[in-house]
Amino acid sequence: MEEYFFLMHVYVFALAIFVGFELITKVPPTLHTPLMSGSNAISGITIVGAILSAGLEQFTISTILGLIAVAFAMINVIGGFLVTDRMLKMFKKK
Amino acid sequence: MKITIEITYLIASVLFILGIKYLGSPKTARKGNLFAAIGMFLAIAATLFDKQVLTFEWIIIGALIGSIAGVIMAFKTPMTGMPQMVGMLNGFGGGASILVALSEYFKKNPNYPVNTGLPFDLPIDQGIAIILSILIGGVTFTGSMIAFGKLQGIVTGKVVKYPFQHTMNALLFLGVIAAGVYVVMFPAMINIVLIISVVSLILGVLLVLPIGGADMPVAISLLNSYSGLAGSMTGFVLGNNVLIIAGALVGASGIILTMIMCKGMNRSLMNVVLGGWANAGSTSATSSTTSPKGDVKSIDSEELAMLLDSVSSVIIVPGYGMAVGQAQHAVRDLVNILEKKGIKVRFAIHPVAGRMPGHMNVLLAEAQVSYDKLFAMEDINDDFNNTDVVIVIGANDVVNPAARHDESSPIFGMPILNVDYAKTVIINKRSMNAGYAGIDNELFFYPNALMYFGDSKDAITKLVNEIKNL
Protein backbone atom coordinates (compact mmCIF):
# COMPACT_ATOMS: atom_id res chain seq x y z
CA MET A 1 0.00 0.00 0.00
CA GLU A 2 2.78 2.36 1.02
CA GLU A 3 4.19 2.66 -2.51
CA TYR A 4 0.83 3.73 -3.90
CA PHE A 5 0.58 6.80 -1.64
CA PHE A 6 2.45 8.96 -4.12
CA LEU A 7 0.21 7.84 -6.95
CA MET A 8 -2.86 8.65 -4.86
CA HIS A 9 -1.56 12.17 -4.36
CA VAL A 10 -0.99 12.56 -8.09
CA TYR A 11 -4.61 11.44 -8.62
CA VAL A 12 -5.85 14.06 -6.22
CA PHE A 13 -3.67 16.73 -7.84
CA ALA A 14 -4.87 15.94 -11.36
CA LEU A 15 -8.53 15.92 -10.37
CA ALA A 16 -8.21 19.15 -8.36
CA ILE A 17 -6.66 20.89 -11.39
CA PHE A 18 -9.74 19.91 -13.41
CA VAL A 19 -12.11 21.13 -10.69
CA GLY A 20 -10.18 24.41 -10.64
CA PHE A 21 -10.45 24.86 -14.41
CA GLU A 22 -14.18 24.11 -14.36
CA LEU A 23 -14.90 26.56 -11.55
CA ILE A 24 -12.73 29.43 -12.67
CA THR A 25 -13.60 29.64 -16.38
CA LYS A 26 -17.02 30.85 -15.18
CA VAL A 27 -15.71 33.81 -13.15
CA PRO A 28 -16.67 37.13 -14.83
CA PRO A 29 -13.87 39.66 -15.58
CA THR A 30 -15.29 42.05 -12.97
CA LEU A 31 -14.19 39.66 -10.22
CA HIS A 32 -10.74 38.81 -11.57
CA THR A 33 -8.86 40.90 -9.00
CA PRO A 34 -10.70 39.54 -5.93
CA LEU A 35 -10.35 36.06 -7.42
CA MET A 36 -6.59 36.53 -7.53
CA SER A 37 -6.27 37.88 -4.02
CA GLY A 38 -8.69 35.28 -2.66
CA SER A 39 -6.96 32.38 -4.35
CA ASN A 40 -3.71 33.88 -3.13
CA ALA A 41 -4.93 33.58 0.43
CA ILE A 42 -5.80 29.94 -0.25
CA SER A 43 -2.26 29.28 -1.46
CA GLY A 44 -1.24 30.30 2.06
CA ILE A 45 -2.21 26.71 2.94
CA THR A 46 1.54 26.11 2.97
CA ILE A 47 1.17 27.28 6.57
CA VAL A 48 0.31 23.66 7.42
CA GLY A 49 3.84 22.62 6.45
CA ALA A 50 5.29 25.67 8.15
CA ILE A 51 3.59 24.81 11.45
CA LEU A 52 4.85 21.22 11.29
CA SER A 53 8.40 22.61 10.98
CA ALA A 54 8.20 25.40 13.52
CA GLY A 55 6.57 23.15 16.12
CA LEU A 56 9.29 20.49 16.25
CA GLU A 57 10.28 19.35 19.71
CA GLN A 58 13.94 20.23 19.25
CA PHE A 59 15.18 23.59 18.09
CA THR A 60 17.09 23.11 14.83
CA ILE A 61 17.56 24.90 11.53
CA SER A 62 14.17 23.44 10.56
CA THR A 63 12.57 25.41 13.39
CA ILE A 64 14.06 28.68 12.14
CA LEU A 65 13.00 28.00 8.54
CA GLY A 66 9.58 26.99 9.83
CA LEU A 67 9.25 30.15 11.91
CA ILE A 68 9.92 32.40 8.91
CA ALA A 69 7.64 30.23 6.77
CA VAL A 70 4.80 30.59 9.32
CA ALA A 71 5.20 34.38 9.19
CA PHE A 72 5.25 34.42 5.37
CA ALA A 73 2.26 32.12 5.00
CA MET A 74 0.32 34.00 7.67
CA ILE A 75 0.80 37.30 5.77
CA ASN A 76 -0.60 35.49 2.78
CA VAL A 77 -3.59 34.10 4.66
CA ILE A 78 -4.55 37.13 6.75
CA GLY A 79 -3.63 39.78 4.18
CA GLY A 80 -5.25 37.83 1.36
CA PHE A 81 -8.62 37.09 2.96
CA LEU A 82 -8.98 40.55 4.51
CA VAL A 83 -8.11 42.50 1.39
CA THR A 84 -10.41 40.31 -0.69
CA ASP A 85 -13.27 41.00 1.69
CA ARG A 86 -12.46 44.71 1.64
CA MET A 87 -12.67 44.70 -2.14
CA LEU A 88 -15.78 42.55 -2.39
CA LYS A 89 -17.63 44.83 0.04
CA MET A 90 -17.34 47.56 -2.59
CA PHE A 91 -18.87 45.58 -5.45
CA LYS A 92 -22.42 46.81 -5.45
CA LYS A 93 -25.23 47.00 -7.93
CA LYS A 94 -27.36 50.07 -7.60
CA MET B 1 -6.65 11.82 16.69
CA LYS B 2 -5.08 11.25 13.30
CA ILE B 3 -8.43 10.41 11.73
CA THR B 4 -10.03 13.57 13.16
CA ILE B 5 -7.22 15.67 11.70
CA GLU B 6 -7.58 14.00 8.30
CA ILE B 7 -11.35 14.54 8.26
CA THR B 8 -10.86 18.19 9.17
CA TYR B 9 -8.44 18.52 6.24
CA LEU B 10 -11.10 16.99 4.01
CA ILE B 11 -13.70 19.51 5.21
CA ALA B 12 -11.18 22.31 4.61
CA SER B 13 -10.59 21.09 1.04
CA VAL B 14 -14.33 21.08 0.35
CA LEU B 15 -14.63 24.60 1.79
CA PHE B 16 -11.85 25.82 -0.53
CA ILE B 17 -13.63 24.37 -3.55
CA LEU B 18 -16.97 25.86 -2.49
CA GLY B 19 -15.23 29.16 -1.72
CA ILE B 20 -13.77 29.42 -5.21
CA LYS B 21 -17.13 28.41 -6.67
CA TYR B 22 -18.93 31.22 -4.84
CA LEU B 23 -16.18 33.71 -5.74
CA GLY B 24 -17.51 33.38 -9.28
CA SER B 25 -20.51 35.66 -8.87
CA PRO B 26 -20.64 39.18 -7.41
CA LYS B 27 -23.68 38.22 -5.30
CA THR B 28 -22.03 35.29 -3.55
CA ALA B 29 -18.37 36.33 -3.70
CA ARG B 30 -18.11 37.55 -0.13
CA LYS B 31 -19.60 34.31 1.13
CA GLY B 32 -17.08 32.41 -1.00
CA ASN B 33 -14.19 34.29 0.53
CA LEU B 34 -15.58 33.58 3.99
CA PHE B 35 -15.92 29.84 3.22
CA ALA B 36 -12.31 29.70 2.11
CA ALA B 37 -11.21 31.57 5.24
CA ILE B 38 -13.09 29.10 7.45
CA GLY B 39 -11.44 26.24 5.56
CA MET B 40 -8.06 27.80 6.26
CA PHE B 41 -8.87 28.24 9.93
CA LEU B 42 -9.88 24.58 10.23
CA ALA B 43 -6.74 23.41 8.42
CA ILE B 44 -4.52 25.47 10.73
CA ALA B 45 -6.37 24.34 13.86
CA ALA B 46 -6.14 20.67 12.84
CA THR B 47 -2.42 20.97 12.19
CA LEU B 48 -1.84 22.29 15.71
CA PHE B 49 -3.08 18.92 17.01
CA ASP B 50 -0.61 16.96 14.90
CA LYS B 51 1.61 14.78 17.09
CA GLN B 52 4.68 16.32 15.41
CA VAL B 53 3.80 19.69 16.88
CA LEU B 54 5.21 19.85 20.38
CA THR B 55 6.44 23.38 20.89
CA PHE B 56 4.17 26.30 20.24
CA GLU B 57 6.16 29.43 21.01
CA TRP B 58 7.83 29.67 17.56
CA ILE B 59 4.53 29.07 15.82
CA ILE B 60 2.88 31.80 17.87
CA ILE B 61 5.71 34.26 17.24
CA GLY B 62 5.65 33.61 13.47
CA ALA B 63 1.87 33.76 13.32
CA LEU B 64 1.78 37.04 15.26
CA ILE B 65 4.36 38.71 13.01
CA GLY B 66 2.57 37.47 9.89
CA SER B 67 -0.88 38.45 11.14
CA ILE B 68 0.14 41.98 12.06
CA ALA B 69 1.90 42.51 8.73
CA GLY B 70 -1.09 41.00 6.90
CA VAL B 71 -3.65 43.21 8.65
CA ILE B 72 -1.61 46.34 8.01
CA MET B 73 -1.17 45.48 4.34
CA ALA B 74 -4.84 44.61 3.88
CA PHE B 75 -6.15 47.85 5.33
CA LYS B 76 -3.45 50.37 4.44
CA THR B 77 -3.04 49.52 0.76
CA PRO B 78 -5.05 51.93 -1.41
CA MET B 79 -7.17 50.35 -4.15
CA THR B 80 -4.82 51.79 -6.76
CA GLY B 81 -2.06 49.75 -5.08
CA MET B 82 -3.86 46.41 -5.42
CA PRO B 83 -1.62 45.06 -8.21
CA GLN B 84 1.45 45.57 -5.98
CA MET B 85 -0.28 44.01 -2.99
CA VAL B 86 -1.33 40.91 -4.91
CA GLY B 87 2.17 40.71 -6.40
CA MET B 88 3.70 40.74 -2.95
CA LEU B 89 1.26 38.17 -1.53
CA ASN B 90 2.17 35.79 -4.37
CA GLY B 91 5.76 36.17 -3.29
CA PHE B 92 5.13 35.28 0.35
CA GLY B 93 3.28 32.13 -0.73
CA GLY B 94 6.26 31.09 -2.82
CA GLY B 95 8.69 32.05 -0.06
CA ALA B 96 6.84 29.87 2.45
CA SER B 97 7.05 26.93 0.04
CA ILE B 98 10.81 27.10 -0.47
CA LEU B 99 11.35 27.46 3.30
CA VAL B 100 9.14 24.47 4.14
CA ALA B 101 10.83 22.36 1.47
CA LEU B 102 14.28 23.18 2.86
CA SER B 103 13.09 22.58 6.39
CA GLU B 104 11.70 19.17 5.43
CA TYR B 105 14.96 18.31 3.74
CA PHE B 106 16.95 19.07 6.89
CA LYS B 107 14.37 17.28 9.03
CA LYS B 108 14.68 14.08 7.00
CA ASN B 109 18.47 14.20 6.81
CA PRO B 110 19.74 12.06 9.74
CA ASN B 111 23.17 13.67 9.52
CA TYR B 112 22.00 17.12 10.31
CA PRO B 113 22.83 19.01 12.52
CA VAL B 114 25.20 16.28 13.83
CA ASN B 115 26.78 13.72 11.57
CA THR B 116 25.47 10.39 12.80
CA GLY B 117 27.04 8.51 9.95
CA LEU B 118 23.67 7.03 9.06
CA PRO B 119 22.86 6.58 5.39
CA PHE B 120 20.33 9.12 4.06
CA ASP B 121 17.77 7.37 1.90
CA LEU B 122 15.27 9.87 0.59
CA PRO B 123 12.42 8.25 -1.35
CA ILE B 124 12.57 9.37 -5.00
CA ASP B 125 9.07 10.90 -4.96
CA GLN B 126 9.87 13.02 -1.92
CA GLY B 127 13.19 14.07 -3.38
CA ILE B 128 11.52 15.24 -6.58
CA ALA B 129 8.82 17.08 -4.63
CA ILE B 130 11.42 18.85 -2.47
CA ILE B 131 13.45 19.99 -5.49
CA LEU B 132 10.35 21.20 -7.38
CA SER B 133 9.10 22.96 -4.27
CA ILE B 134 12.42 24.78 -3.94
CA LEU B 135 12.52 25.68 -7.63
CA ILE B 136 8.93 26.91 -8.03
CA GLY B 137 8.84 28.51 -4.57
CA GLY B 138 12.13 30.32 -5.12
CA VAL B 139 11.20 31.64 -8.57
CA THR B 140 7.82 32.77 -7.25
CA PHE B 141 9.36 34.54 -4.26
CA THR B 142 11.97 36.71 -6.00
CA GLY B 143 9.94 37.01 -9.22
CA SER B 144 7.03 38.44 -7.26
CA MET B 145 9.26 40.83 -5.38
CA ILE B 146 10.56 42.17 -8.72
CA ALA B 147 6.98 42.42 -10.01
CA PHE B 148 6.08 44.31 -6.83
CA GLY B 149 9.06 46.62 -7.35
CA LYS B 150 8.07 47.30 -10.95
CA LEU B 151 4.46 48.11 -10.02
CA GLN B 152 5.54 50.27 -7.10
CA GLY B 153 8.03 52.11 -9.29
CA ILE B 154 11.10 50.96 -7.33
CA VAL B 155 12.29 48.81 -10.22
CA THR B 156 12.01 50.14 -13.77
CA GLY B 157 8.75 49.28 -15.49
CA LYS B 158 10.50 49.21 -18.84
CA VAL B 159 11.44 46.08 -20.72
CA VAL B 160 14.90 45.22 -19.43
CA LYS B 161 17.20 43.37 -21.77
CA TYR B 162 20.53 41.97 -20.74
CA PRO B 163 23.20 40.10 -22.68
CA PHE B 164 22.65 36.39 -23.34
CA GLN B 165 19.30 36.69 -21.57
CA HIS B 166 17.62 33.61 -22.98
CA THR B 167 20.74 31.47 -23.14
CA MET B 168 21.65 32.25 -19.56
CA ASN B 169 18.15 31.57 -18.21
CA ALA B 170 17.92 28.31 -20.14
CA LEU B 171 21.31 27.21 -18.82
CA LEU B 172 20.43 28.10 -15.23
CA PHE B 173 17.15 26.24 -15.53
CA LEU B 174 18.78 23.15 -16.99
CA GLY B 175 21.46 23.41 -14.33
CA VAL B 176 18.82 23.32 -11.58
CA ILE B 177 17.16 20.29 -13.17
CA ALA B 178 20.48 18.46 -13.49
CA ALA B 179 21.48 19.28 -9.94
CA GLY B 180 18.01 18.24 -8.82
CA VAL B 181 18.36 14.81 -10.41
CA TYR B 182 21.71 14.50 -8.68
CA VAL B 183 20.22 15.35 -5.29
CA VAL B 184 17.41 12.85 -5.80
CA MET B 185 20.07 10.19 -6.39
CA PHE B 186 22.47 11.37 -3.68
CA PRO B 187 20.27 13.15 -1.13
CA ALA B 188 23.06 13.79 1.35
CA MET B 189 24.51 16.61 -0.78
CA ILE B 190 23.45 19.57 1.33
CA ASN B 191 25.59 22.06 -0.59
CA ILE B 192 23.93 21.20 -3.86
CA VAL B 193 20.50 21.69 -2.30
CA LEU B 194 21.60 25.14 -1.17
CA ILE B 195 22.99 25.96 -4.62
CA ILE B 196 19.68 24.93 -6.18
CA SER B 197 17.90 27.26 -3.78
CA VAL B 198 20.13 30.23 -4.61
CA VAL B 199 19.93 29.65 -8.37
CA SER B 200 16.13 29.38 -8.15
CA LEU B 201 16.00 32.73 -6.38
CA ILE B 202 18.24 34.29 -9.04
CA LEU B 203 16.09 32.79 -11.80
CA GLY B 204 13.02 34.52 -10.38
CA VAL B 205 14.73 37.90 -10.70
CA LEU B 206 16.05 37.20 -14.20
CA LEU B 207 12.72 35.92 -15.49
CA VAL B 208 10.55 38.84 -14.33
CA LEU B 209 13.02 41.70 -14.89
CA PRO B 210 12.58 41.70 -18.68
CA ILE B 211 8.78 41.92 -18.47
CA GLY B 212 7.49 45.44 -19.14
CA GLY B 213 4.91 47.32 -17.08
CA ALA B 214 1.92 46.83 -19.37
CA ASP B 215 2.62 43.09 -19.52
CA MET B 216 2.28 42.90 -15.75
CA PRO B 217 -1.26 41.44 -15.90
CA VAL B 218 0.28 38.35 -17.47
CA ALA B 219 3.24 38.22 -15.08
CA ILE B 220 1.06 38.63 -11.98
CA SER B 221 -1.38 35.94 -13.15
CA LEU B 222 1.45 33.57 -13.93
CA LEU B 223 3.13 34.14 -10.57
CA ASN B 224 -0.27 33.59 -8.94
CA SER B 225 -0.39 30.23 -10.64
CA TYR B 226 3.17 29.42 -9.55
CA SER B 227 2.39 30.26 -5.93
CA GLY B 228 -0.41 27.69 -6.08
CA LEU B 229 1.75 25.05 -7.73
CA ALA B 230 4.46 25.66 -5.15
CA GLY B 231 1.86 24.94 -2.47
CA SER B 232 0.89 21.72 -4.25
CA MET B 233 4.52 20.62 -4.41
CA THR B 234 4.83 21.25 -0.67
CA GLY B 235 1.77 19.02 -0.35
CA PHE B 236 3.64 16.25 -2.17
CA VAL B 237 6.61 16.74 0.17
CA LEU B 238 4.37 16.38 3.22
CA GLY B 239 2.05 13.84 1.66
CA ASN B 240 -0.86 16.10 2.54
CA ASN B 241 -3.92 16.28 0.29
CA VAL B 242 -5.30 19.58 1.52
CA LEU B 243 -2.15 21.37 0.29
CA ILE B 244 -2.26 19.49 -2.99
CA ILE B 245 -5.92 20.40 -3.58
CA ALA B 246 -5.68 24.04 -2.49
CA GLY B 247 -2.49 24.54 -4.49
CA ALA B 248 -3.98 22.93 -7.60
CA LEU B 249 -7.06 25.17 -7.43
CA VAL B 250 -4.88 28.28 -7.25
CA GLY B 251 -2.56 26.95 -9.94
CA ALA B 252 -5.50 26.38 -12.29
CA SER B 253 -6.96 29.79 -11.48
CA GLY B 254 -3.70 31.56 -12.27
CA ILE B 255 -3.22 29.68 -15.52
CA ILE B 256 -6.73 30.56 -16.71
CA LEU B 257 -6.21 34.25 -15.95
CA THR B 258 -2.84 34.10 -17.71
CA MET B 259 -4.47 32.67 -20.81
CA ILE B 260 -7.23 35.31 -20.76
CA MET B 261 -4.60 38.07 -20.48
CA CYS B 262 -2.50 36.66 -23.31
CA LYS B 263 -5.58 36.37 -25.52
CA GLY B 264 -6.41 40.00 -24.71
CA MET B 265 -3.07 41.00 -26.22
CA ASN B 266 -3.06 38.41 -29.01
CA ARG B 267 0.33 37.21 -27.83
CA SER B 268 1.65 33.87 -26.82
CA LEU B 269 2.74 33.30 -23.25
CA MET B 270 6.26 32.66 -24.54
CA ASN B 271 6.31 36.05 -26.25
CA VAL B 272 5.31 37.88 -23.05
CA VAL B 273 7.71 35.95 -20.84
CA LEU B 274 10.61 36.61 -23.19
CA GLY B 275 10.05 40.31 -22.72
CA GLY B 276 8.37 43.23 -24.43
CA TRP B 277 6.96 43.13 -27.90
CA ALA B 278 9.94 40.96 -28.64
CA ASN B 279 9.19 40.03 -32.23
CA ALA B 280 8.23 43.59 -33.06
CA GLY B 281 11.45 45.33 -32.14
CA SER B 282 12.45 46.04 -35.72
CA THR B 283 9.03 46.83 -37.12
CA SER B 284 8.13 49.36 -34.45
CA ALA B 285 10.98 51.58 -35.61
CA THR B 286 9.70 51.63 -39.17
CA SER B 287 6.08 52.07 -38.21
CA SER B 288 6.88 55.20 -36.26
CA THR B 289 8.44 56.80 -39.32
CA THR B 290 5.38 55.99 -41.39
CA SER B 291 3.07 57.28 -38.70
CA PRO B 292 -0.15 58.75 -40.02
CA LYS B 293 0.08 62.41 -40.80
CA GLY B 294 -2.83 64.71 -40.28
CA ASP B 295 -4.29 67.24 -37.95
CA VAL B 296 -4.89 66.52 -34.33
CA LYS B 297 -7.90 68.40 -33.06
CA SER B 298 -8.20 69.22 -29.40
CA ILE B 299 -11.13 70.30 -27.28
CA ASP B 300 -11.29 72.21 -23.99
CA SER B 301 -13.50 71.45 -21.03
CA GLU B 302 -16.14 74.10 -21.85
CA GLU B 303 -16.61 72.88 -25.42
CA LEU B 304 -16.69 69.29 -24.25
CA ALA B 305 -19.36 70.10 -21.67
CA MET B 306 -21.49 71.65 -24.40
CA LEU B 307 -20.94 68.67 -26.68
CA LEU B 308 -22.02 66.24 -23.95
CA ASP B 309 -25.10 68.34 -23.25
CA SER B 310 -26.70 67.29 -26.49
CA VAL B 311 -26.00 63.56 -26.63
CA SER B 312 -27.96 60.52 -25.51
CA SER B 313 -25.34 57.79 -25.10
CA VAL B 314 -21.79 57.75 -23.75
CA ILE B 315 -19.28 54.94 -23.30
CA ILE B 316 -16.28 55.51 -21.06
CA VAL B 317 -13.08 53.54 -21.74
CA PRO B 318 -10.76 53.57 -18.73
CA GLY B 319 -7.09 52.59 -18.88
CA TYR B 320 -3.99 52.59 -16.73
CA GLY B 321 -3.93 56.41 -16.93
CA MET B 322 -7.10 56.53 -14.83
CA ALA B 323 -5.38 54.46 -12.12
CA VAL B 324 -2.20 56.56 -12.21
CA GLY B 325 -4.20 59.79 -11.99
CA GLN B 326 -6.49 58.29 -9.29
CA ALA B 327 -9.36 59.67 -11.34
CA GLN B 328 -11.95 57.00 -10.48
CA HIS B 329 -13.93 59.22 -8.11
CA ALA B 330 -13.98 62.11 -10.59
CA VAL B 331 -15.16 59.65 -13.23
CA ARG B 332 -17.97 58.52 -10.93
CA ASP B 333 -19.06 62.18 -10.55
CA LEU B 334 -19.06 62.48 -14.33
CA VAL B 335 -21.26 59.38 -14.65
CA ASN B 336 -23.70 60.72 -12.07
CA ILE B 337 -24.05 64.15 -13.66
CA LEU B 338 -24.46 62.70 -17.15
CA GLU B 339 -27.06 60.23 -15.95
CA LYS B 340 -28.97 63.06 -14.30
CA LYS B 341 -29.28 64.55 -17.77
CA GLY B 342 -30.83 61.31 -18.98
CA ILE B 343 -27.71 60.17 -20.85
CA LYS B 344 -27.05 56.43 -20.97
CA VAL B 345 -23.52 55.87 -19.62
CA ARG B 346 -21.63 52.58 -19.76
CA PHE B 347 -18.03 51.48 -19.34
CA ALA B 348 -16.10 49.34 -21.81
CA ILE B 349 -13.24 47.45 -20.19
CA HIS B 350 -10.48 45.82 -22.17
CA PRO B 351 -9.18 42.57 -20.65
CA VAL B 352 -5.66 43.95 -20.21
CA ALA B 353 -6.58 47.49 -19.12
CA GLY B 354 -4.45 48.40 -16.12
CA ARG B 355 -1.81 46.33 -14.43
CA MET B 356 -3.66 43.22 -13.31
CA PRO B 357 -6.77 41.26 -14.28
CA GLY B 358 -9.86 43.21 -13.22
CA HIS B 359 -7.85 46.28 -12.12
CA MET B 360 -10.32 48.81 -13.61
CA ASN B 361 -13.32 47.02 -12.13
CA VAL B 362 -11.90 47.25 -8.62
CA LEU B 363 -11.12 50.96 -8.95
CA LEU B 364 -14.60 51.73 -10.26
CA ALA B 365 -16.16 49.59 -7.54
CA GLU B 366 -14.22 51.62 -4.99
CA ALA B 367 -15.71 54.78 -6.50
CA GLN B 368 -19.16 53.16 -6.11
CA VAL B 369 -19.87 52.69 -9.78
CA SER B 370 -22.46 49.93 -10.07
CA TYR B 371 -20.90 46.81 -11.57
CA ASP B 372 -23.73 46.29 -14.04
CA LYS B 373 -22.50 49.39 -15.89
CA LEU B 374 -19.14 47.74 -16.58
CA PHE B 375 -18.99 45.72 -19.79
CA ALA B 376 -16.35 43.34 -21.03
CA MET B 377 -14.98 43.94 -24.51
CA GLU B 378 -16.96 41.21 -26.28
CA ASP B 379 -20.22 42.37 -24.71
CA ILE B 380 -20.00 45.99 -25.79
CA ASN B 381 -17.84 46.10 -28.91
CA ASP B 382 -20.82 46.03 -31.29
CA ASP B 383 -22.46 48.99 -29.54
CA PHE B 384 -19.86 51.63 -30.41
CA ASN B 385 -21.53 52.10 -33.86
CA ASN B 386 -24.64 53.62 -32.33
CA THR B 387 -22.96 55.55 -29.51
CA ASP B 388 -22.71 59.34 -29.60
CA VAL B 389 -19.59 59.95 -27.57
CA VAL B 390 -16.80 57.70 -26.33
CA ILE B 391 -14.51 59.09 -23.64
CA VAL B 392 -11.15 57.33 -23.46
CA ILE B 393 -9.39 58.00 -20.17
CA GLY B 394 -5.75 57.05 -20.04
CA ALA B 395 -5.93 54.12 -22.46
CA ASN B 396 -3.92 53.95 -25.66
CA ASP B 397 -2.84 50.72 -27.34
CA VAL B 398 -6.16 48.97 -26.58
CA VAL B 399 -8.01 51.53 -28.73
CA ASN B 400 -5.49 51.77 -31.58
CA PRO B 401 -7.30 50.86 -34.83
CA ALA B 402 -3.94 49.91 -36.38
CA ALA B 403 -4.37 46.57 -34.61
CA ARG B 404 -7.18 45.80 -37.06
CA HIS B 405 -5.60 46.64 -40.41
CA ASP B 406 -1.91 47.56 -40.21
CA GLU B 407 0.00 44.33 -40.61
CA SER B 408 3.32 46.08 -39.97
CA SER B 409 2.17 47.28 -36.55
CA PRO B 410 3.52 45.34 -33.58
CA ILE B 411 0.05 45.23 -32.08
CA PHE B 412 -1.56 43.91 -35.29
CA GLY B 413 -4.14 41.27 -34.42
CA MET B 414 -4.64 42.38 -30.84
CA PRO B 415 -8.36 42.61 -30.05
CA ILE B 416 -9.25 46.28 -29.50
CA LEU B 417 -12.24 48.29 -28.39
CA ASN B 418 -13.89 49.73 -31.52
CA VAL B 419 -14.07 53.27 -30.15
CA ASP B 420 -13.42 54.79 -33.59
CA TYR B 421 -16.85 53.52 -34.78
CA ALA B 422 -18.62 55.98 -32.47
CA LYS B 423 -19.77 59.39 -33.73
CA THR B 424 -17.21 61.24 -31.61
CA VAL B 425 -14.22 59.95 -29.64
CA ILE B 426 -12.78 62.08 -26.86
CA ILE B 427 -9.31 61.02 -25.77
CA ASN B 428 -8.08 62.26 -22.42
CA LYS B 429 -4.31 62.00 -22.21
CA ARG B 430 -1.55 64.03 -20.69
CA SER B 431 0.37 64.37 -23.96
CA MET B 432 0.71 62.91 -27.42
CA ASN B 433 3.26 60.38 -26.17
CA ALA B 434 3.09 56.87 -27.53
CA GLY B 435 1.64 54.04 -25.45
CA TYR B 436 3.41 51.04 -24.00
CA ALA B 437 3.99 49.39 -27.36
CA GLY B 438 5.94 52.50 -28.37
CA ILE B 439 3.85 53.24 -31.42
CA ASP B 440 1.78 56.24 -32.50
CA ASN B 441 -1.94 55.87 -32.25
CA GLU B 442 -3.57 56.70 -35.57
CA LEU B 443 -6.88 57.15 -33.76
CA PHE B 444 -5.74 60.60 -32.60
CA PHE B 445 -5.64 61.75 -36.23
CA TYR B 446 -9.10 60.46 -37.14
CA PRO B 447 -11.67 63.07 -38.20
CA ASN B 448 -14.08 62.03 -35.42
CA ALA B 449 -11.38 62.14 -32.70
CA LEU B 450 -10.85 65.04 -30.31
CA MET B 451 -7.97 65.24 -27.83
CA TYR B 452 -8.79 66.48 -24.36
CA PHE B 453 -5.37 67.05 -22.80
CA GLY B 454 -4.66 67.03 -19.08
CA ASP B 455 -4.09 64.86 -16.05
CA SER B 456 -7.04 62.50 -15.84
CA LYS B 457 -8.29 63.62 -12.41
CA ASP B 458 -7.95 67.36 -13.09
CA ALA B 459 -9.40 67.09 -16.56
CA ILE B 460 -12.47 65.08 -15.52
CA THR B 461 -13.09 67.25 -12.43
CA LYS B 462 -12.92 70.37 -14.59
CA LEU B 463 -15.35 68.81 -17.06
CA VAL B 464 -17.82 67.94 -14.30
CA ASN B 465 -17.72 71.55 -13.06
CA GLU B 466 -18.29 72.90 -16.56
CA ILE B 467 -21.32 70.64 -17.01
CA LYS B 468 -22.69 71.88 -13.68
CA ASN B 469 -22.28 75.50 -14.83
CA LEU B 470 -24.14 75.02 -18.08
Interface residues (C-beta under 8 A of the other chain):
Chain A: F5 F6 H9 V12 F13 A16 I17 F18 V19 G20 F21 L23 I24 T25 K26 V27 P28 P29 T30 L31 H32 T33 P34 L35 M36 S37 G38 S39 N40 A41 I42 S43 G44 I45 T46 I47 V48 G49 A50 I51 L52 S53 A54 G55 L56 E57 F59 T60 I61 S62 T63 L65 G66 L67 I68 A69 V70 A71 F72 A73 M74 I75 N76 V77 I78 G79 G80 F81 L82 V83 T84 D85 R86 M87 L88 K89 M90 F91 K92 K93 K94
Chain B: F16 I17 G19 I20 K21 L23 G24 S25 P26 A29 R30 G32 N33 L34 A36 A37 G39 M40 A43 I44 T47 L48 D50 Q52 V53 L54 T55 F56 W58 I59 I61 G62 A63 I65 G66 S67 A69 G70 V71 M73 A74 F75 T77 M79 M82 M85 V86 L89 N90 F92 G93 G95 A96 S97 L99 V100 L102 S103 E104 F106 K107 Y112 P113 D125 I220 S221 N224 S227 G228 A230 G231 S232 T234 G235 F236 V237 L238 G239 N240 N241 V242 L243 I244 I245 A246 G247 A248 L249 V250 G251 A252 S253 G254 I256 L257 I260 I349 P351 M356 P357 G358 H359 N361 V362 A365 E366 Q368 S370 Y371 D372 L374 A376
